[in-house]
Every structure is written in structure tokens, then in C-alpha cells.
């Protein structure tokens, strides 16, 4: 098994970082070094929404905290190939042998659920920034895991409910056949039915590995549903949209509801194909000068020319807040107990240039507003990556599932 894996010191080159510190033994150095593991999809269907920009975003937060608080922080990176067994093996090695203290990103929900449980067992920290399943703060919650950026409940409530209000009262789902797709279909179906709509059918597509969605799209068309709900993400989403366009689905009056679409997907599709699609996000690079500043700094160091996604912004935001909590506790206590770090993170308000002000609930859910966007037409786009126009905003206290409804066992009634 070949893994993409690298170690990076937050302050730049290893020599520069070590030269700024007083001499100490290798053991003392390790005892005071916080190690972060970025575990994600670096080569599969979710690579564009994570990949080099995720590494750059994480490094950016590390650099800022190194400059501000003098922390010694190291980053390791690995590709889990969207396989829970690979993800668990990497994480176990990181925790047991390599001294990693926090694992970040996680991407595929199946991987995130497995890594979250291992973090609880080893008393480390897991922060899901590119993961959707709302079960992370529900039935599968624990005191060592935080869920950042978005989840299936938020996406379903914002995008799904808006589509029903616009007249899309019958749905057929094309669903990625694993934990993420199942949770997104489940949560969206609940909102569709609550709004008076109905689900007329669904089909499960193998994940990963499906590239031809034509037969699934034809099944959806034959159902006569007004809306085809895409309960998938990454290249699965873009392939579905491209192939639906080839079949002229939207020309027949059928709406496509991409339940989790990233700005990287819009970039890959192009505005000619993506125009008019509606999606939900919690970060858009062109919202204000602060969000634009984050995007500029991330792209300056990533070496790629693609728009910064909400997941990548989440890597920056979550790493920054984690390291603030570590600085408050001290490196020694932080390395000794991931649970203590998470408790401190929940007690501290969040604040950064990507998401603004926010909080973390007792169940581990990071709270911030959710935004419903429509993809611009080519004529409406005026500059690079100018892809979205805002339709509505859900405030933080309304965007996510009420804590009492999640069934999280660590929440005191």
C-alpha cells in the first residue's frame, strides 16, 4: 500500500524552525511538539475539494499560531483512498507510533466515523471538516470529536426545503452507497416530506468507482419526479450533472438538486453547464475582504489555481481554533488528553476570517451561518471565481439540527 505522506514544520524549513529555539534533547523537543495529521482523499473523487489547498490552509493556520503564540507544530499528511480500513490503519500508526495529537479533515463519512471512535479510544482529537454525516454529532458523537463546516442536516434543510418551496414536491434520489449518501438522502427526505413533498424512488450507486451514471439518470427520469436529488459529492456530482445535461434532463423541466456541491465542482463544470444550480455553503471566498484574504493566502502557498472550498476554509479555521486551545492549556497537558483540548475548544468562542464568530456546542457541532447560493450565468460573472449569488442566509442558531434532536449520549439533558 502506497501512501502520500509528508512532514512539514509550520514555520517553514526544519532548519529555520529549529534555529529559533533553544537547544533541547530530541525527547524534550517531541514532548513539546504538537503533531497534526491531515487525513483526506488526495487522489479520488474528493481530491479537488481537499488536496493541495487543504494542506496549504492547515499550514496557514499553523504559521499564524506559531508567529502569535510560539507553538512548535508539525504536520503529516496521508491519503486514505476513501477506505475506512486504510484510514484506521494510518490513524492508529499516527497515534501509537508517530505521536500525532489531532487528526483533521477526514472527508468520507465512513472514514470519519471510524477515526472518530479511534480518537475516543486513544484520547486524541478528531475534527471533521470535509465530512457530511450528521451522525457525528448524533448517535456516533463522543467527547473527542468536533464536526466543522457543514453536515447532512444543514444541507438538507437549506437546499432541500428551498427546492420544495419552489415547487419541487416530488423527488428521486441518486445516492452514493455509503454512510454519507445514506445520511444525506435520509435527512433530505425528512425535510421534503415535512414540507408536503414526497419521495418517489431512489437508486444507490457504488462508491467509489462509479463514473457512468447514465442508467441511474434514466431511472430517475422515468420516475417522473420533479427533482432529482444528488446525494453524492465531488466528481460523482459533476459526472451526474454533465451526464444529465447530455440527456437534456433540465430541458424537460426536471430540476437537479445537488445536495452537496462545492465551488470546486462549479469550477470543473464551468458556468455554461452549472448556471442556475442551487447549493448550500458555509464559506464563499468572495463574501467580504476577510474571506478573500483567507483565499489569497491559501492559494499563494498551494501551487494550484482553483477556488478555495468551504472544506479547505474549514481546515484553516479548525486548526486555528485547536491551536488556540492548545496554547491556553499548554503543549504538555494538550498532548496528555485530547478530551481536555476539546473541552477547552467548546468553552472558547470561535473567531477567524473564514467563518467569523461562532461557537461549538456540547455535542461537538461547530455553529455558524449557512448560505443558499445560486450559480451565476457566464454573463453575470465579472472576475475569476465569481460564481455565486446569495439567495438566503440561515443564522447559526437555525442552520443545524437542534441539539435535543440528535440523540448525542454525551449531552446532559
N, C-alpha and C positions, 0 to 999 in steps of 0.2 A: 504494500500500500504506500503510495507516494503522497506526501502532504506538502502543501505550500506553507512554509513556516519561516518566520524571521523574528529577530530580536532587535529592538530599536530603543535607544535611550532618548527620553523626552527632550533633553537639552541639545540634541544634535549628535555629533560623533561621540563615541565612547571616550576617546581621549580628552575631548573638551569637557565632558561632563565630569570625569574623574579628576581632572586637573583643578576644578573649582572646589574640591572637597579636601578636608584634612586627611592625612594618611590613616588608614584603619585596616584591620585584617579583613580577609575575604569573608570570613564568617560574620564579622560585625557589619560589613557592607551589606551582605544579604539580609541580615536581620532588620535593616533599616530601609530596604528597598521594597517598594510596593510594586507587585507584578500584576499586570492586566493582560488577560487573554482575549483577543478578538477572534471569536469563532463564528464563521459565517459561510455562506455559499460564495465562493470566489471563482467558480468555473461553470456553474449550471444555470438554470433558468432565473435565478435571483442575483446573478453576478452584477448586473448593471445598476441595481438599486442599492448594492452594497459595494463590494470591490475596492478599488484604489481610493475612492472618495471616503469610504468608511475608515480606512487606515489613516488617511490624512486628517479627517475630522477628530478621530481619537487622539492622534498625536498633537493636534492643535490645542485641545483641552489640557493635555499633559504639559505642553510647553508653557501655557499660560499659568498653570498652577505651580510649575517648577519656578517660574520667574517670580510669582507672587508669594509663595509660601516656602520655597526652598526644598520641596519634596524631591526625593530620588525615586523616579518611576521608570519602569521598564515595560515594554510592550512585546508580546509574542502573538503571532497570527497563524491561523490554520483554516483550512478548507474542509468542512465536514461532509461535503458532497450530498447534502440533504438526506443523510442516512443516520438515524439515531444511534446505531451501533458504532459508527465511526466517530460521531460526536461525543459519545460517552467515553470511548477509549482515549480520545485526545484529552478530554477534560480530566479524566481520572489520572492520567500521566501528569498533566499540568499541576493538579492539586497535590498528588502524592510525591512526585519526584522533583518538579520544577519550581515549586513554591509559589504558584500563581494564587493570587488572593481574590480576584474578581474576574468573572467571565462575562463578556459583553456581546450584544447584537443577537446571536443565536439563529436568526432567520426562521427556517422551517419550524412550524409549531411542534411537530413530533420530536425534533431535536431539543427544542426549548423545554418541553415538559420533562424529558428525561434528564437534562442537565440541571434543571431547577431542583429536582428531587435529589440529585447527587450533591448539589451545593448545600442543601439542608443536612444531608447525612454527614458531610465533611465540615460543616460550619463555615462555608465560604460564602461569597456573594455572587448571585446571578442577576443580570439586568438585561431584560429582553427589549431591544429597541427596534428590531425588524421582524417581530413576531406578532401574529394576529389573534390567536385563540384567546377568548375571554376567560377560558378555564384557568389561566394562570393566576387570576385574582378571584376565582370561584372555587370549584371543587378541588382544584390542584394547588391552591395557594399555600405558601409557607412563609416563615419569618425571615428567610434568607433571600427572597426573590422580589424584585421590583419590575413592574411592567410599564415601559415608557412608550410614548408616541401615539399609538392607536391600538384598537382591538376590534374584534368582530362585532361586538355590541355597538360601539360607536359608529362603525361603518354602516351597519345595518340601519341604525336609527336615522342617521343623516341622509345617506343616499337612498336607501330603500323606502323610507317614509316619504321622501320628496318625490320619488317616481310614482308612488301610488297616488299622492295628491295631484299629480299632473295627469292622471287618467290611466296609469298603468296598473290596472287592477287584476290582471291575470299573468302569472309568472311561470317560466320554465327555467330550471337551473342546470347549467353546465358546471360541474363541481369537481375540483381536484380531490382525488380519492385518498385523503389522509386527514389528520386531525384539523388542520387549518380549514380546508374546504368544507368539511362536515360542520365545523363550528360556525363558519360564515353563512352557510346555507340555513342552518338551524336558526341563528339569530335573525337573519333577514326574513325568513318565513314567518317568524313570530310577529314582526312588525307589519308585514304585508297583510296577514290575517287580522291583526288588531285594527288596521286601517280600513277593513272591509274588503280586502282583496282575497285572492285565492291562488294556491299553487297547483298547477295542473300537471306537473311532472318534473322529473329530474333525471340526469344521467351522470354517472361517476366516471371520470377519466383517469387512467393510470398515471401516477406521479412517482418519480419524474420519468421523463422519456416520451411523453406524448407530444408529437409535433403536428400530426394531421387530425384536425378537429372537424373535418367536413361531415362525417357521418353523424356526429353529435349535433352539429348545427342544423342538419336536415331534420333530425328528430325533433329539435326544438321548434323549427318552422312548422312541422306537421302538427304540432300540438295546438296551433292557433293561439298561443299565448301572445299577449300584447307586449310583454317584456321578456327578454332572455337575460337572466341574471348570471353573470360570470363570477362564480365563486372560486376564483383562482388568482394568480398574480404573476408578475414578471413576464417572461417570454411566452408562457401559456396564455396570458391575457392578450398580448399583442398578436400572437398567432390566431387566436379566436377572432379578434376584431378584423384582421386582414382577410381571413377566410370568409367571415360573414359579409364583408364588403364585396368579395368576389362573387358571392351568391346573390347580391343585391338585397340582403335582408332588410336594411333600413328603408330602401325604396318601396318595400311592401308595407310600410307603416309599422314595422316591428321595432321597438326600442331596445337598444343594448344597454344594460346596466352593469358597468364594470364596478364590482363591489370593492375592489382594492386595486386602484390604478395609481401608479407613481408617475411623477413628471418625467422620469427616465423612459417610461413606456410611451408617453406622448412624443418625446424626442425621437424615439425609434420609429414610431408610426408616421410622424410628420403631420403637420396641421391639416393638410388636404384630406387625410384619412381620419384623423382624430377629432376634427372640429365638431362641436356640438355635444360631445360626450360629457357626462356629468360625473364628478368624482369628489371624494372627501379627503381632506388632508389636514394635518395639524401644523404644518410648516410649509410656506411657499417662499422661495428665495427673494421674490420681488415685492414683498409686503411693505417693507419700510427700510430705512437706512441700516438699521441693526441687522436685519435678516440678510440684506445684501452684503453687509460686511462679513458675516459668517461665511457666506457662499464664496466671496472673493478670497478669503484666507484659506478655505479648504481647497479650492481649485488651484491656488498658487503653488501648493505643495503636492498635489496628487498626480500631476502629469497627464490628466485626461481632460477632455473638453466636452463634458456632459453636465447637465444641470444637477445641482445638489438636491437629493431627495429628502423627504421627511425622516426616513430611517437613518440616513447619514447625519442629518442635523441632530437626531436623537443620540447618535454615538458621541457627538461633541457635548451635548447637554448633559447626558447621563454621566459621562466620565468626569466632567467638571464638578457636578454635584457630589459624586462619590469621593473625589479627591478633597473637596471642601470638608466633608465629614471626616475623612482620614486625618486631615490637618487638625481638626478640632480634637480628635481622640488621641492622636499620636500614632506613629507607624507601628510601634510595638503592640499596643492594645488592638489596633485595627487588624494586624496580621493574626492576632490570637483569637479573634471572634468576628466572623462575618456578620453574625446576628447583631452584634453590638453596633457595627457600622450601619447596617440597615435601619436599626432603631434611631440612630443619630440622623440619618438621611430623612427619615419620616418626621423627625422633630424640627428640622430646619426647613424654612420656606425655600423653594427653588427660584432661581433668578439667573437668566442668561439671555444672550442676544438672539438666540434662535426661537425660543418659546416664550420669552418674557417671564412674568411672575407665575408661580404655580405652587402646588403642594403635593405631598404624597400621602395617600390615605393609609389607614391601618391595614387594609388588605393588600397593600403594595401597588395600588393603582396610582400612577402619576396623573394629575389632573391639570388640564389646560383647555382652551377653547378648541372646537373643531370647526372647520370651514368647508362649505359646499361650493365647489367651483364648476364652471363650465369652460370647456376648452375653446379658445378663440378660433376664429376663422383666420386664414392666411392674411386677409386684408386688415384684420384688427391687430395683428401682431406688429409691433413697431421696432423691436430690438431683439437681440439674442436672448433666447429662452423666455421670451414674453408670451407665455402660453395660456395663462388662466385669467378669468374674470370671476369675481366673487358674487355668489348668489345669496348666501345666507351664512350667519355665524351662530353656532351653538355655544353658549357660555360654558365655562368649565364645569359648573355645578349641574349642568343638564346634559353634557355631551356623553357621559359614561354611565354605565349601569349603577343604579343606587346600591350602596354597599350592603344594605339589608337583603337585597335580592340575589346576591352572588353565591351564598352558601359557603363563604370562606370560614374555615374552622378556627382560625386564629383571631377572628373578630369577636370582641366581647359584646354581648347584647346589652 
